[in-house]
Amino acid sequence: MKLGIEGRRGYEEIPSEREIPALLNEFSSPLVGYWHDFGHIQIKENLTFLDHEEWLRSIGSRAFGCHVQDCIWPAQDHQASI
């Protein structure tokens, strides 16, 4: 079993994108990695909290996988992707 730490939707939720790399380094285990939620991170980009492409570039090597969901600008997620 692997544990994937997912990027959160809300800016106030934990862990934040600033905390995720530190958590992954702290655990330093092949069983702990990052799970990318496209909708959550896109919302953060829409609200100018981060750059989606840059975030993937920096954390992508630690990703186990992802799931795709669409979002309605600026912050309504869990929409069906079409």
Chimera marker file (.cmm) of the C-alpha trace (Angstrom):
<marker_set name="trace">
<marker id="1" x="0.000" y="0.000" z="0.000" r="1" g="1" b="0" radius="0.5"/>
<marker id="2" x="1.183" y="3.504" z="-0.822" r="1" g="1" b="0" radius="0.5"/>
<marker id="3" x="0.166" y="6.804" z="0.721" r="1" g="1" b="0" radius="0.5"/>
<marker id="4" x="-0.351" y="9.705" z="-1.682" r="1" g="1" b="0" radius="0.5"/>
<marker id="5" x="-0.446" y="13.219" z="-0.253" r="1" g="1" b="0" radius="0.5"/>
<marker id="6" x="-2.882" y="15.235" z="-2.349" r="1" g="1" b="0" radius="0.5"/>
<marker id="7" x="-2.819" y="18.933" z="-3.136" r="1" g="1" b="0" radius="0.5"/>
<marker id="8" x="-5.746" y="20.517" z="-1.342" r="1" g="1" b="0" radius="0.5"/>
<marker id="9" x="-8.468" y="22.743" z="-2.793" r="1" g="1" b="0" radius="0.5"/>
<marker id="10" x="-8.626" y="25.528" z="-0.236" r="1" g="1" b="0" radius="0.5"/>
<marker id="11" x="-5.734" y="27.847" z="0.488" r="1" g="1" b="0" radius="0.5"/>
<marker id="12" x="-6.310" y="27.376" z="4.217" r="1" g="1" b="0" radius="0.5"/>
<marker id="13" x="-6.306" y="23.555" z="4.084" r="1" g="1" b="0" radius="0.5"/>
<marker id="14" x="-3.328" y="21.495" z="5.131" r="1" g="1" b="0" radius="0.5"/>
<marker id="15" x="-0.964" y="20.477" z="3.863" r="1" g="1" b="0" radius="0.5"/>
<marker id="16" x="-0.303" y="23.488" z="1.676" r="1" g="1" b="0" radius="0.5"/>
<marker id="17" x="1.868" y="23.306" z="-1.414" r="1" g="1" b="0" radius="0.5"/>
<marker id="18" x="4.669" y="24.838" z="0.644" r="1" g="1" b="0" radius="0.5"/>
<marker id="19" x="4.340" y="21.994" z="3.173" r="1" g="1" b="0" radius="0.5"/>
<marker id="20" x="4.043" y="19.041" z="0.778" r="1" g="1" b="0" radius="0.5"/>
<marker id="21" x="7.715" y="18.877" z="-0.317" r="1" g="1" b="0" radius="0.5"/>
<marker id="22" x="8.846" y="19.034" z="3.319" r="1" g="1" b="0" radius="0.5"/>
<marker id="23" x="6.428" y="16.241" z="4.262" r="1" g="1" b="0" radius="0.5"/>
<marker id="24" x="7.667" y="14.060" z="1.438" r="1" g="1" b="0" radius="0.5"/>
<marker id="25" x="11.265" y="14.685" z="2.456" r="1" g="1" b="0" radius="0.5"/>
<marker id="26" x="10.456" y="13.970" z="6.093" r="1" g="1" b="0" radius="0.5"/>
<marker id="27" x="8.935" y="10.585" z="5.289" r="1" g="1" b="0" radius="0.5"/>
<marker id="28" x="11.575" y="9.836" z="2.633" r="1" g="1" b="0" radius="0.5"/>
<marker id="29" x="9.939" y="6.516" z="1.769" r="1" g="1" b="0" radius="0.5"/>
<marker id="30" x="9.116" y="4.904" z="-1.563" r="1" g="1" b="0" radius="0.5"/>
<marker id="31" x="5.679" y="4.245" z="-0.058" r="1" g="1" b="0" radius="0.5"/>
<marker id="32" x="4.858" y="7.933" z="0.433" r="1" g="1" b="0" radius="0.5"/>
<marker id="33" x="4.423" y="10.218" z="-2.552" r="1" g="1" b="0" radius="0.5"/>
<marker id="34" x="2.332" y="12.923" z="-4.137" r="1" g="1" b="0" radius="0.5"/>
<marker id="35" x="-1.137" y="12.474" z="-5.651" r="1" g="1" b="0" radius="0.5"/>
<marker id="36" x="-2.008" y="15.221" z="-8.134" r="1" g="1" b="0" radius="0.5"/>
<marker id="37" x="-5.588" y="16.516" z="-8.210" r="1" g="1" b="0" radius="0.5"/>
<marker id="38" x="-5.875" y="18.604" z="-11.383" r="1" g="1" b="0" radius="0.5"/>
<marker id="39" x="-9.022" y="20.409" z="-10.217" r="1" g="1" b="0" radius="0.5"/>
<marker id="40" x="-7.648" y="21.432" z="-6.833" r="1" g="1" b="0" radius="0.5"/>
<marker id="41" x="-4.416" y="22.772" z="-8.255" r="1" g="1" b="0" radius="0.5"/>
<marker id="42" x="-6.175" y="24.530" z="-11.140" r="1" g="1" b="0" radius="0.5"/>
<marker id="43" x="-8.342" y="26.374" z="-8.629" r="1" g="1" b="0" radius="0.5"/>
<marker id="44" x="-5.187" y="27.535" z="-6.843" r="1" g="1" b="0" radius="0.5"/>
<marker id="45" x="-3.848" y="28.804" z="-10.174" r="1" g="1" b="0" radius="0.5"/>
<marker id="46" x="-7.148" y="30.535" z="-10.992" r="1" g="1" b="0" radius="0.5"/>
<marker id="47" x="-6.892" y="32.366" z="-7.684" r="1" g="1" b="0" radius="0.5"/>
<marker id="48" x="-3.203" y="33.176" z="-8.397" r="1" g="1" b="0" radius="0.5"/>
<marker id="49" x="-1.864" y="31.196" z="-5.425" r="1" g="1" b="0" radius="0.5"/>
<marker id="50" x="0.425" y="29.122" z="-7.616" r="1" g="1" b="0" radius="0.5"/>
<marker id="51" x="1.386" y="28.289" z="-11.173" r="1" g="1" b="0" radius="0.5"/>
<marker id="52" x="0.007" y="24.844" z="-12.119" r="1" g="1" b="0" radius="0.5"/>
<marker id="53" x="2.744" y="24.065" z="-14.656" r="1" g="1" b="0" radius="0.5"/>
<marker id="54" x="5.538" y="25.163" z="-12.337" r="1" g="1" b="0" radius="0.5"/>
<marker id="55" x="4.062" y="23.142" z="-9.476" r="1" g="1" b="0" radius="0.5"/>
<marker id="56" x="4.000" y="19.980" z="-11.597" r="1" g="1" b="0" radius="0.5"/>
<marker id="57" x="7.547" y="20.638" z="-12.738" r="1" g="1" b="0" radius="0.5"/>
<marker id="58" x="8.737" y="20.915" z="-9.128" r="1" g="1" b="0" radius="0.5"/>
<marker id="59" x="6.785" y="18.028" z="-7.561" r="1" g="1" b="0" radius="0.5"/>
<marker id="60" x="6.096" y="15.710" z="-10.500" r="1" g="1" b="0" radius="0.5"/>
<marker id="61" x="8.992" y="13.369" z="-9.843" r="1" g="1" b="0" radius="0.5"/>
<marker id="62" x="7.388" y="12.445" z="-6.492" r="1" g="1" b="0" radius="0.5"/>
<marker id="63" x="3.928" y="11.771" z="-7.987" r="1" g="1" b="0" radius="0.5"/>
<marker id="64" x="2.327" y="8.329" z="-7.777" r="1" g="1" b="0" radius="0.5"/>
<marker id="65" x="-0.568" y="9.342" z="-9.986" r="1" g="1" b="0" radius="0.5"/>
<marker id="66" x="-3.372" y="11.789" z="-10.497" r="1" g="1" b="0" radius="0.5"/>
<marker id="67" x="-7.040" y="12.211" z="-11.111" r="1" g="1" b="0" radius="0.5"/>
<marker id="68" x="-8.698" y="14.597" z="-13.491" r="1" g="1" b="0" radius="0.5"/>
<marker id="69" x="-11.717" y="16.731" z="-12.828" r="1" g="1" b="0" radius="0.5"/>
<marker id="70" x="-12.820" y="19.864" z="-14.512" r="1" g="1" b="0" radius="0.5"/>
<marker id="71" x="-13.533" y="23.108" z="-12.723" r="1" g="1" b="0" radius="0.5"/>
<marker id="72" x="-15.658" y="26.117" z="-13.426" r="1" g="1" b="0" radius="0.5"/>
<marker id="73" x="-13.708" y="29.345" z="-13.020" r="1" g="1" b="0" radius="0.5"/>
<marker id="74" x="-12.675" y="30.404" z="-10.534" r="1" g="1" b="0" radius="0.5"/>
<marker id="75" x="-13.253" y="27.830" z="-7.818" r="1" g="1" b="0" radius="0.5"/>
<marker id="76" x="-15.980" y="25.248" z="-8.434" r="1" g="1" b="0" radius="0.5"/>
<marker id="77" x="-14.391" y="21.834" z="-8.787" r="1" g="1" b="0" radius="0.5"/>
<marker id="78" x="-15.511" y="18.216" z="-9.119" r="1" g="1" b="0" radius="0.5"/>
<marker id="79" x="-17.120" y="18.874" z="-12.476" r="1" g="1" b="0" radius="0.5"/>
<marker id="80" x="-17.193" y="16.130" z="-15.084" r="1" g="1" b="0" radius="0.5"/>
<marker id="81" x="-14.355" y="16.443" z="-17.585" r="1" g="1" b="0" radius="0.5"/>
<marker id="82" x="-15.622" y="16.616" z="-21.152" r="1" g="1" b="0" radius="0.5"/>
<link id1="1" id2="2" r="1" g="1" b="0" radius="0.2"/>
<link id1="2" id2="3" r="1" g="1" b="0" radius="0.2"/>
<link id1="3" id2="4" r="1" g="1" b="0" radius="0.2"/>
<link id1="4" id2="5" r="1" g="1" b="0" radius="0.2"/>
<link id1="5" id2="6" r="1" g="1" b="0" radius="0.2"/>
<link id1="6" id2="7" r="1" g="1" b="0" radius="0.2"/>
<link id1="7" id2="8" r="1" g="1" b="0" radius="0.2"/>
<link id1="8" id2="9" r="1" g="1" b="0" radius="0.2"/>
<link id1="9" id2="10" r="1" g="1" b="0" radius="0.2"/>
<link id1="10" id2="11" r="1" g="1" b="0" radius="0.2"/>
<link id1="11" id2="12" r="1" g="1" b="0" radius="0.2"/>
<link id1="12" id2="13" r="1" g="1" b="0" radius="0.2"/>
<link id1="13" id2="14" r="1" g="1" b="0" radius="0.2"/>
<link id1="14" id2="15" r="1" g="1" b="0" radius="0.2"/>
<link id1="15" id2="16" r="1" g="1" b="0" radius="0.2"/>
<link id1="16" id2="17" r="1" g="1" b="0" radius="0.2"/>
<link id1="17" id2="18" r="1" g="1" b="0" radius="0.2"/>
<link id1="18" id2="19" r="1" g="1" b="0" radius="0.2"/>
<link id1="19" id2="20" r="1" g="1" b="0" radius="0.2"/>
<link id1="20" id2="21" r="1" g="1" b="0" radius="0.2"/>
<link id1="21" id2="22" r="1" g="1" b="0" radius="0.2"/>
<link id1="22" id2="23" r="1" g="1" b="0" radius="0.2"/>
<link id1="23" id2="24" r="1" g="1" b="0" radius="0.2"/>
<link id1="24" id2="25" r="1" g="1" b="0" radius="0.2"/>
<link id1="25" id2="26" r="1" g="1" b="0" radius="0.2"/>
<link id1="26" id2="27" r="1" g="1" b="0" radius="0.2"/>
<link id1="27" id2="28" r="1" g="1" b="0" radius="0.2"/>
<link id1="28" id2="29" r="1" g="1" b="0" radius="0.2"/>
<link id1="29" id2="30" r="1" g="1" b="0" radius="0.2"/>
<link id1="30" id2="31" r="1" g="1" b="0" radius="0.2"/>
<link id1="31" id2="32" r="1" g="1" b="0" radius="0.2"/>
<link id1="32" id2="33" r="1" g="1" b="0" radius="0.2"/>
<link id1="33" id2="34" r="1" g="1" b="0" radius="0.2"/>
<link id1="34" id2="35" r="1" g="1" b="0" radius="0.2"/>
<link id1="35" id2="36" r="1" g="1" b="0" radius="0.2"/>
<link id1="36" id2="37" r="1" g="1" b="0" radius="0.2"/>
<link id1="37" id2="38" r="1" g="1" b="0" radius="0.2"/>
<link id1="38" id2="39" r="1" g="1" b="0" radius="0.2"/>
<link id1="39" id2="40" r="1" g="1" b="0" radius="0.2"/>
<link id1="40" id2="41" r="1" g="1" b="0" radius="0.2"/>
<link id1="41" id2="42" r="1" g="1" b="0" radius="0.2"/>
<link id1="42" id2="43" r="1" g="1" b="0" radius="0.2"/>
<link id1="43" id2="44" r="1" g="1" b="0" radius="0.2"/>
<link id1="44" id2="45" r="1" g="1" b="0" radius="0.2"/>
<link id1="45" id2="46" r="1" g="1" b="0" radius="0.2"/>
<link id1="46" id2="47" r="1" g="1" b="0" radius="0.2"/>
<link id1="47" id2="48" r="1" g="1" b="0" radius="0.2"/>
<link id1="48" id2="49" r="1" g="1" b="0" radius="0.2"/>
<link id1="49" id2="50" r="1" g="1" b="0" radius="0.2"/>
<link id1="50" id2="51" r="1" g="1" b="0" radius="0.2"/>
<link id1="51" id2="52" r="1" g="1" b="0" radius="0.2"/>
<link id1="52" id2="53" r="1" g="1" b="0" radius="0.2"/>
<link id1="53" id2="54" r="1" g="1" b="0" radius="0.2"/>
<link id1="54" id2="55" r="1" g="1" b="0" radius="0.2"/>
<link id1="55" id2="56" r="1" g="1" b="0" radius="0.2"/>
<link id1="56" id2="57" r="1" g="1" b="0" radius="0.2"/>
<link id1="57" id2="58" r="1" g="1" b="0" radius="0.2"/>
<link id1="58" id2="59" r="1" g="1" b="0" radius="0.2"/>
<link id1="59" id2="60" r="1" g="1" b="0" radius="0.2"/>
<link id1="60" id2="61" r="1" g="1" b="0" radius="0.2"/>
<link id1="61" id2="62" r="1" g="1" b="0" radius="0.2"/>
<link id1="62" id2="63" r="1" g="1" b="0" radius="0.2"/>
<link id1="63" id2="64" r="1" g="1" b="0" radius="0.2"/>
<link id1="64" id2="65" r="1" g="1" b="0" radius="0.2"/>
<link id1="65" id2="66" r="1" g="1" b="0" radius="0.2"/>
<link id1="66" id2="67" r="1" g="1" b="0" radius="0.2"/>
<link id1="67" id2="68" r="1" g="1" b="0" radius="0.2"/>
<link id1="68" id2="69" r="1" g="1" b="0" radius="0.2"/>
<link id1="69" id2="70" r="1" g="1" b="0" radius="0.2"/>
<link id1="70" id2="71" r="1" g="1" b="0" radius="0.2"/>
<link id1="71" id2="72" r="1" g="1" b="0" radius="0.2"/>
<link id1="72" id2="73" r="1" g="1" b="0" radius="0.2"/>
<link id1="73" id2="74" r="1" g="1" b="0" radius="0.2"/>
<link id1="74" id2="75" r="1" g="1" b="0" radius="0.2"/>
<link id1="75" id2="76" r="1" g="1" b="0" radius="0.2"/>
<link id1="76" id2="77" r="1" g="1" b="0" radius="0.2"/>
<link id1="77" id2="78" r="1" g="1" b="0" radius="0.2"/>
<link id1="78" id2="79" r="1" g="1" b="0" radius="0.2"/>
<link id1="79" id2="80" r="1" g="1" b="0" radius="0.2"/>
<link id1="80" id2="81" r="1" g="1" b="0" radius="0.2"/>
<link id1="81" id2="82" r="1" g="1" b="0" radius="0.2"/>
</marker_set>
